[in-house]
Amino acid sequence: MRHEISYIVDGDLKDRYEPKANPLSCFKDQCDMRRHSYQESINYRAFSDKNDHSFNLWSELLEFLNGDSDGEKIHTIRGYVFGNRRNVFVELKAIEE
């Protein structure tokens, strides 16, 4: 399985790459960078084939991923810049090969 991180603004792809290090850490770094540049908070969402889950805090997302997901296979995580008038988010996607 490989991972992809994307940065999207108003539906336009601004950046996409495969992280060389831990994908979750790289995703968090990208979210923090966007949070600082827009001076807004980040809301996180985790998507499975069945559901999507919303989290206000990074620690809540990690807790969910580390055991509270009830066996759901999470394929995409997004960090939305909250409060921004534009649709801005960072996405971490797991891609099965």
PDB file as gemmi writes it, atoms N, CA and C in Angstrom:
CRYST1    1.000    1.000    1.000  90.00  90.00  90.00 P 1                      
ATOM      1  N   MET A   1       0.846  -1.167   0.000  1.00  0.00           N  
ATOM      2  CA  MET A   1       0.000   0.000   0.000  1.00  0.00           C  
ATOM      3  C   MET A   1       0.898   1.239   0.000  1.00  0.00           C  
ATOM      4  N   ARG A   2       0.482   2.212  -0.773  1.00  0.00           N  
ATOM      5  CA  ARG A   2       1.212   3.474  -0.784  1.00  0.00           C  
ATOM      6  C   ARG A   2       0.271   4.578  -0.308  1.00  0.00           C  
ATOM      7  N   HIS A   3       0.849   5.737  -0.012  1.00  0.00           N  
ATOM      8  CA  HIS A   3       0.069   6.864   0.501  1.00  0.00           C  
ATOM      9  C   HIS A   3       0.339   8.106  -0.338  1.00  0.00           C  
ATOM     10  N   GLU A   4      -0.664   8.960  -0.392  1.00  0.00           N  
ATOM     11  CA  GLU A   4      -0.561  10.217  -1.126  1.00  0.00           C  
ATOM     12  C   GLU A   4      -1.087  11.339  -0.243  1.00  0.00           C  
ATOM     13  N   ILE A   5      -0.380  12.459  -0.241  1.00  0.00           N  
ATOM     14  CA  ILE A   5      -0.843  13.651   0.462  1.00  0.00           C  
ATOM     15  C   ILE A   5      -1.120  14.725  -0.581  1.00  0.00           C  
ATOM     16  N   SER A   6      -2.302  15.329  -0.493  1.00  0.00           N  
ATOM     17  CA  SER A   6      -2.703  16.375  -1.432  1.00  0.00           C  
ATOM     18  C   SER A   6      -3.099  17.628  -0.659  1.00  0.00           C  
ATOM     19  N   TYR A   7      -2.886  18.767  -1.294  1.00  0.00           N  
ATOM     20  CA  TYR A   7      -3.304  20.062  -0.758  1.00  0.00           C  
ATOM     21  C   TYR A   7      -4.239  20.660  -1.793  1.00  0.00           C  
ATOM     22  N   ILE A   8      -5.496  20.935  -1.394  1.00  0.00           N  
ATOM     23  CA  ILE A   8      -6.532  21.353  -2.332  1.00  0.00           C  
ATOM     24  C   ILE A   8      -7.177  22.654  -1.852  1.00  0.00           C  
ATOM     25  N   VAL A   9      -7.330  23.614  -2.775  1.00  0.00           N  
ATOM     26  CA  VAL A   9      -7.966  24.899  -2.486  1.00  0.00           C  
ATOM     27  C   VAL A   9      -9.078  25.116  -3.507  1.00  0.00           C  
ATOM     28  N   ASP A  10     -10.299  25.270  -3.014  1.00  0.00           N  
ATOM     29  CA  ASP A  10     -11.462  25.506  -3.882  1.00  0.00           C  
ATOM     30  C   ASP A  10     -11.529  24.519  -5.046  1.00  0.00           C  
ATOM     31  N   GLY A  11     -11.251  23.253  -4.768  1.00  0.00           N  
ATOM     32  CA  GLY A  11     -11.333  22.215  -5.783  1.00  0.00           C  
ATOM     33  C   GLY A  11     -10.120  22.088  -6.683  1.00  0.00           C  
ATOM     34  N   ASP A  12      -9.156  22.990  -6.559  1.00  0.00           N  
ATOM     35  CA  ASP A  12      -7.941  22.941  -7.380  1.00  0.00           C  
ATOM     36  C   ASP A  12      -6.811  22.275  -6.614  1.00  0.00           C  
ATOM     37  N   LEU A  13      -6.208  21.274  -7.221  1.00  0.00           N  
ATOM     38  CA  LEU A  13      -5.065  20.596  -6.628  1.00  0.00           C  
ATOM     39  C   LEU A  13      -3.858  21.519  -6.682  1.00  0.00           C  
ATOM     40  N   LYS A  14      -3.307  21.845  -5.514  1.00  0.00           N  
ATOM     41  CA  LYS A  14      -2.143  22.731  -5.433  1.00  0.00           C  
ATOM     42  C   LYS A  14      -0.846  21.951  -5.279  1.00  0.00           C  
ATOM     43  N   ASP A  15      -0.918  20.780  -4.650  1.00  0.00           N  
ATOM     44  CA  ASP A  15       0.279  19.974  -4.421  1.00  0.00           C  
ATOM     45  C   ASP A  15      -0.143  18.537  -4.147  1.00  0.00           C  
ATOM     46  N   ARG A  16       0.664  17.580  -4.620  1.00  0.00           N  
ATOM     47  CA  ARG A  16       0.422  16.162  -4.339  1.00  0.00           C  
ATOM     48  C   ARG A  16       1.769  15.462  -4.324  1.00  0.00           C  
ATOM     49  N   TYR A  17       1.973  14.615  -3.326  1.00  0.00           N  
ATOM     50  CA  TYR A  17       3.226  13.862  -3.259  1.00  0.00           C  
ATOM     51  C   TYR A  17       3.039  12.603  -2.418  1.00  0.00           C  
ATOM     52  N   GLU A  18       3.971  11.672  -2.581  1.00  0.00           N  
ATOM     53  CA  GLU A  18       4.017  10.477  -1.754  1.00  0.00           C  
ATOM     54  C   GLU A  18       5.005  10.733  -0.633  1.00  0.00           C  
ATOM     55  N   PRO A  19       4.558  10.663   0.613  1.00  0.00           N  
ATOM     56  CA  PRO A  19       5.462  10.947   1.733  1.00  0.00           C  
ATOM     57  C   PRO A  19       6.562   9.893   1.845  1.00  0.00           C  
ATOM     58  N   LYS A  20       7.765  10.344   2.125  1.00  0.00           N  
ATOM     59  CA  LYS A  20       8.911   9.444   2.288  1.00  0.00           C  
ATOM     60  C   LYS A  20       8.980   8.910   3.713  1.00  0.00           C  
ATOM     61  N   ALA A  21       8.503   9.699   4.676  1.00  0.00           N  
ATOM     62  CA  ALA A  21       8.525   9.306   6.090  1.00  0.00           C  
ATOM     63  C   ALA A  21       7.136   8.799   6.486  1.00  0.00           C  
ATOM     64  N   ASN A  22       6.861   8.744   7.767  1.00  0.00           N  
ATOM     65  CA  ASN A  22       5.577   8.302   8.290  1.00  0.00           C  
ATOM     66  C   ASN A  22       4.453   9.153   7.688  1.00  0.00           C  
ATOM     67  N   PRO A  23       3.520   8.543   6.952  1.00  0.00           N  
ATOM     68  CA  PRO A  23       2.460   9.316   6.283  1.00  0.00           C  
ATOM     69  C   PRO A  23       1.615  10.160   7.234  1.00  0.00           C  
ATOM     70  N   LEU A  24       1.301   9.628   8.406  1.00  0.00           N  
ATOM     71  CA  LEU A  24       0.477  10.369   9.356  1.00  0.00           C  
ATOM     72  C   LEU A  24       1.213  11.593   9.892  1.00  0.00           C  
ATOM     73  N   SER A  25       2.501  11.457  10.146  1.00  0.00           N  
ATOM     74  CA  SER A  25       3.310  12.598  10.610  1.00  0.00           C  
ATOM     75  C   SER A  25       3.427  13.664   9.527  1.00  0.00           C  
ATOM     76  N   CYS A  26       3.623  13.233   8.291  1.00  0.00           N  
ATOM     77  CA  CYS A  26       3.712  14.181   7.172  1.00  0.00           C  
ATOM     78  C   CYS A  26       2.388  14.914   6.982  1.00  0.00           C  
ATOM     79  N   PHE A  27       1.281  14.186   7.104  1.00  0.00           N  
ATOM     80  CA  PHE A  27      -0.049  14.789   7.014  1.00  0.00           C  
ATOM     81  C   PHE A  27      -0.229  15.848   8.100  1.00  0.00           C  
ATOM     82  N   LYS A  28       0.137  15.508   9.335  1.00  0.00           N  
ATOM     83  CA  LYS A  28       0.022  16.444  10.461  1.00  0.00           C  
ATOM     84  C   LYS A  28       0.863  17.691  10.210  1.00  0.00           C  
ATOM     85  N   ASP A  29       2.083  17.518   9.699  1.00  0.00           N  
ATOM     86  CA  ASP A  29       2.948  18.661   9.390  1.00  0.00           C  
ATOM     87  C   ASP A  29       2.303  19.582   8.358  1.00  0.00           C  
ATOM     88  N   GLN A  30       1.706  18.994   7.319  1.00  0.00           N  
ATOM     89  CA  GLN A  30       1.035  19.792   6.287  1.00  0.00           C  
ATOM     90  C   GLN A  30      -0.169  20.539   6.864  1.00  0.00           C  
ATOM     91  N   CYS A  31      -0.946  19.877   7.709  1.00  0.00           N  
ATOM     92  CA  CYS A  31      -2.100  20.532   8.347  1.00  0.00           C  
ATOM     93  C   CYS A  31      -1.643  21.690   9.221  1.00  0.00           C  
ATOM     94  N   ASP A  32      -0.584  21.471   9.990  1.00  0.00           N  
ATOM     95  CA  ASP A  32      -0.066  22.541  10.847  1.00  0.00           C  
ATOM     96  C   ASP A  32       0.413  23.729  10.022  1.00  0.00           C  
ATOM     97  N   MET A  33       1.058  23.447   8.901  1.00  0.00           N  
ATOM     98  CA  MET A  33       1.541  24.516   8.031  1.00  0.00           C  
ATOM     99  C   MET A  33       0.365  25.346   7.498  1.00  0.00           C  
ATOM    100  N   ARG A  34      -0.704  24.681   7.075  1.00  0.00           N  
ATOM    101  CA  ARG A  34      -1.887  25.393   6.561  1.00  0.00           C  
ATOM    102  C   ARG A  34      -2.578  26.155   7.688  1.00  0.00           C  
ATOM    103  N   ARG A  35      -2.630  25.559   8.866  1.00  0.00           N  
ATOM    104  CA  ARG A  35      -3.259  26.218  10.017  1.00  0.00           C  
ATOM    105  C   ARG A  35      -2.536  27.526  10.322  1.00  0.00           C  
ATOM    106  N   HIS A  36      -1.221  27.509  10.280  1.00  0.00           N  
ATOM    107  CA  HIS A  36      -0.447  28.722  10.561  1.00  0.00           C  
ATOM    108  C   HIS A  36      -0.575  29.753   9.437  1.00  0.00           C  
ATOM    109  N   SER A  37      -0.573  29.301   8.188  1.00  0.00           N  
ATOM    110  CA  SER A  37      -0.632  30.262   7.082  1.00  0.00           C  
ATOM    111  C   SER A  37      -2.001  30.933   6.980  1.00  0.00           C  
ATOM    112  N   TYR A  38      -3.073  30.219   7.307  1.00  0.00           N  
ATOM    113  CA  TYR A  38      -4.416  30.797   7.254  1.00  0.00           C  
ATOM    114  C   TYR A  38      -4.865  31.355   8.602  1.00  0.00           C  
ATOM    115  N   GLN A  39      -4.097  31.116   9.663  1.00  0.00           N  
ATOM    116  CA  GLN A  39      -4.447  31.567  11.015  1.00  0.00           C  
ATOM    117  C   GLN A  39      -5.833  31.069  11.425  1.00  0.00           C  
ATOM    118  N   GLU A  40      -6.114  29.827  11.128  1.00  0.00           N  
ATOM    119  CA  GLU A  40      -7.393  29.199  11.475  1.00  0.00           C  
ATOM    120  C   GLU A  40      -7.130  27.825  12.081  1.00  0.00           C  
ATOM    121  N   SER A  41      -8.151  27.229  12.668  1.00  0.00           N  
ATOM    122  CA  SER A  41      -8.010  25.889  13.228  1.00  0.00           C  
ATOM    123  C   SER A  41      -8.286  24.836  12.151  1.00  0.00           C  
ATOM    124  N   ILE A  42      -7.946  23.594  12.473  1.00  0.00           N  
ATOM    125  CA  ILE A  42      -8.147  22.477  11.553  1.00  0.00           C  
ATOM    126  C   ILE A  42      -9.176  21.526  12.156  1.00  0.00           C  
ATOM    127  N   ASN A  43     -10.126  21.103  11.354  1.00  0.00           N  
ATOM    128  CA  ASN A  43     -11.053  20.034  11.719  1.00  0.00           C  
ATOM    129  C   ASN A  43     -10.673  18.820  10.888  1.00  0.00           C  
ATOM    130  N   TYR A  44     -10.664  17.657  11.525  1.00  0.00           N  
ATOM    131  CA  TYR A  44     -10.232  16.427  10.864  1.00  0.00           C  
ATOM    132  C   TYR A  44     -11.425  15.533  10.583  1.00  0.00           C  
ATOM    133  N   ARG A  45     -11.360  14.829   9.451  1.00  0.00           N  
ATOM    134  CA  ARG A  45     -12.388  13.844   9.111  1.00  0.00           C  
ATOM    135  C   ARG A  45     -11.707  12.589   8.617  1.00  0.00           C  
ATOM    136  N   ALA A  46     -12.208  11.447   9.069  1.00  0.00           N  
ATOM    137  CA  ALA A  46     -11.699  10.140   8.651  1.00  0.00           C  
ATOM    138  C   ALA A  46     -12.816   9.431   7.891  1.00  0.00           C  
ATOM    139  N   PHE A  47     -12.492   8.917   6.714  1.00  0.00           N  
ATOM    140  CA  PHE A  47     -13.486   8.298   5.838  1.00  0.00           C  
ATOM    141  C   PHE A  47     -13.209   6.807   5.677  1.00  0.00           C  
ATOM    142  N   SER A  48     -14.266   6.000   5.824  1.00  0.00           N  
ATOM    143  CA  SER A  48     -14.209   4.578   5.497  1.00  0.00           C  
ATOM    144  C   SER A  48     -15.219   4.354   4.371  1.00  0.00           C  
ATOM    145  N   ASP A  49     -15.381   3.109   3.950  1.00  0.00           N  
ATOM    146  CA  ASP A  49     -16.383   2.824   2.922  1.00  0.00           C  
ATOM    147  C   ASP A  49     -17.807   3.006   3.450  1.00  0.00           C  
ATOM    148  N   LYS A  50     -17.969   2.914   4.777  1.00  0.00           N  
ATOM    149  CA  LYS A  50     -19.295   2.980   5.379  1.00  0.00           C  
ATOM    150  C   LYS A  50     -19.636   4.344   5.966  1.00  0.00           C  
ATOM    151  N   ASN A  51     -18.668   4.991   6.590  1.00  0.00           N  
ATOM    152  CA  ASN A  51     -18.941   6.201   7.375  1.00  0.00           C  
ATOM    153  C   ASN A  51     -17.857   7.248   7.194  1.00  0.00           C  
ATOM    154  N   ASP A  52     -18.161   8.435   7.685  1.00  0.00           N  
ATOM    155  CA  ASP A  52     -17.108   9.421   7.892  1.00  0.00           C  
ATOM    156  C   ASP A  52     -17.267   9.949   9.312  1.00  0.00           C  
ATOM    157  N   HIS A  53     -16.139  10.248   9.931  1.00  0.00           N  
ATOM    158  CA  HIS A  53     -16.089  10.653  11.329  1.00  0.00           C  
ATOM    159  C   HIS A  53     -15.386  11.997  11.419  1.00  0.00           C  
ATOM    160  N   SER A  54     -15.895  12.877  12.274  1.00  0.00           N  
ATOM    161  CA  SER A  54     -15.350  14.227  12.408  1.00  0.00           C  
ATOM    162  C   SER A  54     -14.713  14.403  13.785  1.00  0.00           C  
ATOM    163  N   PHE A  55     -13.572  15.131  13.810  1.00  0.00           N  
ATOM    164  CA  PHE A  55     -12.824  15.355  15.048  1.00  0.00           C  
ATOM    165  C   PHE A  55     -12.337  16.794  15.088  1.00  0.00           C  
ATOM    166  N   ASN A  56     -12.454  17.417  16.248  1.00  0.00           N  
ATOM    167  CA  ASN A  56     -11.970  18.785  16.422  1.00  0.00           C  
ATOM    168  C   ASN A  56     -10.503  18.830  16.803  1.00  0.00           C  
ATOM    169  N   LEU A  57     -10.007  17.756  17.395  1.00  0.00           N  
ATOM    170  CA  LEU A  57      -8.632  17.728  17.884  1.00  0.00           C  
ATOM    171  C   LEU A  57      -7.839  16.594  17.251  1.00  0.00           C  
ATOM    172  N   TRP A  58      -6.552  16.823  17.048  1.00  0.00           N  
ATOM    173  CA  TRP A  58      -5.650  15.803  16.513  1.00  0.00           C  
ATOM    174  C   TRP A  58      -5.646  14.578  17.430  1.00  0.00           C  
ATOM    175  N   SER A  59      -5.643  14.802  18.739  1.00  0.00           N  
ATOM    176  CA  SER A  59      -5.609  13.690  19.700  1.00  0.00           C  
ATOM    177  C   SER A  59      -6.854  12.804  19.575  1.00  0.00           C  
ATOM    178  N   GLU A  60      -8.003  13.399  19.270  1.00  0.00           N  
ATOM    179  CA  GLU A  60      -9.230  12.616  19.071  1.00  0.00           C  
ATOM    180  C   GLU A  60      -9.113  11.734  17.833  1.00  0.00           C  
ATOM    181  N   LEU A  61      -8.562  12.279  16.770  1.00  0.00           N  
ATOM    182  CA  LEU A  61      -8.358  11.497  15.548  1.00  0.00           C  
ATOM    183  C   LEU A  61      -7.415  10.333  15.814  1.00  0.00           C  
ATOM    184  N   LEU A  62      -6.299  10.593  16.495  1.00  0.00           N  
ATOM    185  CA  LEU A  62      -5.336   9.528  16.794  1.00  0.00           C  
ATOM    186  C   LEU A  62      -5.956   8.437  17.659  1.00  0.00           C  
ATOM    187  N   GLU A  63      -6.741   8.834  18.646  1.00  0.00           N  
ATOM    188  CA  GLU A  63      -7.417   7.858  19.505  1.00  0.00           C  
ATOM    189  C   GLU A  63      -8.336   6.968  18.676  1.00  0.00           C  
ATOM    190  N   PHE A  64      -9.060   7.571  17.760  1.00  0.00           N  
ATOM    191  CA  PHE A  64      -9.948   6.816  16.876  1.00  0.00           C  
ATOM    192  C   PHE A  64      -9.151   5.843  16.008  1.00  0.00           C  
ATOM    193  N   LEU A  65      -8.082   6.318  15.398  1.00  0.00           N  
ATOM    194  CA  LEU A  65      -7.275   5.478  14.516  1.00  0.00           C  
ATOM    195  C   LEU A  65      -6.566   4.355  15.272  1.00  0.00           C  
ATOM    196  N   ASN A  66      -6.272   4.586  16.544  1.00  0.00           N  
ATOM    197  CA  ASN A  66      -5.542   3.600  17.344  1.00  0.00           C  
ATOM    198  C   ASN A  66      -6.439   2.636  18.107  1.00  0.00           C  
ATOM    199  N   GLY A  67      -7.695   2.528  17.727  1.00  0.00           N  
ATOM    200  CA  GLY A  67      -8.488   1.508  18.387  1.00  0.00           C  
ATOM    201  C   GLY A  67      -9.974   1.715  18.461  1.00  0.00           C  
ATOM    202  N   ASP A  68     -10.457   2.928  18.309  1.00  0.00           N  
ATOM    203  CA  ASP A  68     -11.887   3.177  18.438  1.00  0.00           C  
ATOM    204  C   ASP A  68     -12.638   3.085  17.110  1.00  0.00           C  
ATOM    205  N   SER A  69     -11.969   2.644  16.060  1.00  0.00           N  
ATOM    206  CA  SER A  69     -12.607   2.637  14.740  1.00  0.00           C  
ATOM    207  C   SER A  69     -13.496   1.418  14.522  1.00  0.00           C  
ATOM    208  N   ASP A  70     -13.589   0.525  15.512  1.00  0.00           N  
ATOM    209  CA  ASP A  70     -14.459  -0.657  15.432  1.00  0.00           C  
ATOM    210  C   ASP A  70     -14.231  -1.469  14.165  1.00  0.00           C  
ATOM    211  N   GLY A  71     -12.993  -1.608  13.767  1.00  0.00           N  
ATOM    212  CA  GLY A  71     -12.654  -2.437  12.623  1.00  0.00           C  
ATOM    213  C   GLY A  71     -12.896  -1.796  11.269  1.00  0.00           C  
ATOM    214  N   GLU A  72     -13.368  -0.558  11.253  1.00  0.00           N  
ATOM    215  CA  GLU A  72     -13.557   0.123   9.971  1.00  0.00           C  
ATOM    216  C   GLU A  72     -12.204   0.369   9.327  1.00  0.00           C  
ATOM    217  N   LYS A  73     -12.124   0.154   8.044  1.00  0.00           N  
ATOM    218  CA  LYS A  73     -10.882   0.408   7.321  1.00  0.00           C  
ATOM    219  C   LYS A  73     -10.919   1.840   6.785  1.00  0.00           C  
ATOM    220  N   ILE A  74     -10.117   2.697   7.396  1.00  0.00           N  
ATOM    221  CA  ILE A  74     -10.079   4.107   7.008  1.00  0.00           C  
ATOM    222  C   ILE A  74      -9.176   4.249   5.784  1.00  0.00           C  
ATOM    223  N   HIS A  75      -9.706   4.843   4.712  1.00  0.00           N  
ATOM    224  CA  HIS A  75      -8.923   4.988   3.484  1.00  0.00           C  
ATOM    225  C   HIS A  75      -8.496   6.428   3.209  1.00  0.00           C  
ATOM    226  N   THR A  76      -9.162   7.398   3.837  1.00  0.00           N  
ATOM    227  CA  THR A  76      -8.846   8.804   3.594  1.00  0.00           C  
ATOM    228  C   THR A  76      -9.019   9.599   4.882  1.00  0.00           C  
ATOM    229  N   ILE A  77      -8.075  10.509   5.118  1.00  0.00           N  
ATOM    230  CA  ILE A  77      -8.174  11.442   6.235  1.00  0.00           C  
ATOM    231  C   ILE A  77      -8.002  12.838   5.655  1.00  0.00           C  
ATOM    232  N   ARG A  78      -8.856  13.751   6.075  1.00  0.00           N  
ATOM    233  CA  ARG A  78      -8.745  15.138   5.615  1.00  0.00           C  
ATOM    234  C   ARG A  78      -8.636  16.077   6.802  1.00  0.00           C  
ATOM    235  N   GLY A  79      -7.866  17.123   6.611  1.00  0.00           N  
ATOM    236  CA  GLY A  79      -7.774  18.207   7.578  1.00  0.00           C  
ATOM    237  C   GLY A  79      -8.305  19.461   6.913  1.00  0.00           C  
ATOM    238  N   TYR A  80      -9.469  19.931   7.343  1.00  0.00           N  
ATOM    239  CA  TYR A  80     -10.109  21.109   6.756  1.00  0.00           C  
ATOM    240  C   TYR A  80      -9.713  22.359   7.530  1.00  0.00           C  
ATOM    241  N   VAL A  81      -9.367  23.419   6.814  1.00  0.00           N  
ATOM    242  CA  VAL A  81      -9.088  24.704   7.454  1.00  0.00           C  
ATOM    243  C   VAL A  81     -10.436  25.288   7.850  1.00  0.00           C  
ATOM    244  N   PHE A  82     -10.691  25.325   9.149  1.00  0.00           N  
ATOM    245  CA  PHE A  82     -11.993  25.730   9.679  1.00  0.00           C  
ATOM    246  C   PHE A  82     -12.077  27.251   9.762  1.00  0.00           C  
ATOM    247  N   GLY A  83     -13.199  27.802   9.332  1.00  0.00           N  
ATOM    248  CA  GLY A  83     -13.426  29.233   9.446  1.00  0.00           C  
ATOM    249  C   GLY A  83     -12.968  30.019   8.235  1.00  0.00           C  
ATOM    250  N   ASN A  84     -12.278  29.371   7.327  1.00  0.00           N  
ATOM    251  CA  ASN A  84     -11.800  30.033   6.123  1.00  0.00           C  
ATOM    252  C   ASN A  84     -12.951  30.095   5.125  1.00  0.00           C  
ATOM    253  N   ARG A  85     -13.067  31.163   4.402  1.00  0.00           N  
ATOM    254  CA  ARG A  85     -14.153  31.304   3.419  1.00  0.00           C  
ATOM    255  C   ARG A  85     -13.927  30.441   2.185  1.00  0.00           C  
ATOM    256  N   ARG A  86     -12.705  29.973   2.025  1.00  0.00           N  
ATOM    257  CA  ARG A  86     -12.395  29.105   0.891  1.00  0.00           C  
ATOM    258  C   ARG A  86     -12.457  27.653   1.353  1.00  0.00           C  
ATOM    259  N   ASN A  87     -12.647  26.747   0.405  1.00  0.00           N  
ATOM    260  CA  ASN A  87     -12.654  25.319   0.703  1.00  0.00           C  
ATOM    261  C   ASN A  87     -11.211  24.822   0.626  1.00  0.00           C  
ATOM    262  N   VAL A  88     -10.533  24.757   1.776  1.00  0.00           N  
ATOM    263  CA  VAL A  88      -9.116  24.406   1.845  1.00  0.00           C  
ATOM    264  C   VAL A  88      -8.961  23.166   2.712  1.00  0.00           C  
ATOM    265  N   PHE A  89      -8.280  22.146   2.169  1.00  0.00           N  
ATOM    266  CA  PHE A  89      -7.999  20.975   2.997  1.00  0.00           C  
ATOM    267  C   PHE A  89      -6.748  20.246   2.523  1.00  0.00           C  
ATOM    268  N   VAL A  90      -6.202  19.475   3.468  1.00  0.00           N  
ATOM    269  CA  VAL A  90      -5.086  18.575   3.199  1.00  0.00           C  
ATOM    270  C   VAL A  90      -5.659  17.172   3.292  1.00  0.00           C  
ATOM    271  N   GLU A  91      -5.268  16.293   2.371  1.00  0.00           N  
ATOM    272  CA  GLU A  91      -5.823  14.946   2.333  1.00  0.00           C  
ATOM    273  C   GLU A  91      -4.709  13.909   2.349  1.00  0.00           C  
ATOM    274  N   LEU A  92      -4.880  12.892   3.187  1.00  0.00           N  
ATOM    275  CA  LEU A  92      -4.000  11.725   3.204  1.00  0.00           C  
ATOM    276  C   LEU A  92      -4.827  10.554   2.725  1.00  0.00           C  
ATOM    277  N   LYS A  93      -4.378   9.923   1.657  1.00  0.00           N  
ATOM    278  CA  LYS A  93      -5.136   8.822   1.073  1.00  0.00           C  
ATOM    279  C   LYS A  93      -4.260   7.577   1.012  1.00  0.00           C  
ATOM    280  N   ALA A  94      -4.824   6.439   1.447  1.00  0.00           N  
ATOM    281  CA  ALA A  94      -4.160   5.141   1.321  1.00  0.00           C  
ATOM    282  C   ALA A  94      -4.590   4.532  -0.007  1.00  0.00           C  
ATOM    283  N   ILE A  95      -3.616   4.102  -0.796  1.00  0.00           N  
ATOM    284  CA  ILE A  95      -3.895   3.556  -2.122  1.00  0.00           C  
ATOM    285  C   ILE A  95      -3.376   2.123  -2.177  1.00  0.00           C  
ATOM    286  N   GLU A  96      -4.304   1.185  -2.345  1.00  0.00           N  
ATOM    287  CA  GLU A  96      -3.901  -0.219  -2.436  1.00  0.00           C  
ATOM    288  C   GLU A  96      -3.398  -0.502  -3.837  1.00  0.00           C  
ATOM    289  N   GLU A  97      -2.307  -1.256  -3.878  1.00  0.00           N  
ATOM    290  CA  GLU A  97      -1.715  -1.565  -5.191  1.00  0.00           C  
ATOM    291  C   GLU A  97      -1.995  -2.991  -5.585  1.00  0.00           C  
TER     292      GLU A  97                                                      
END                                                                             
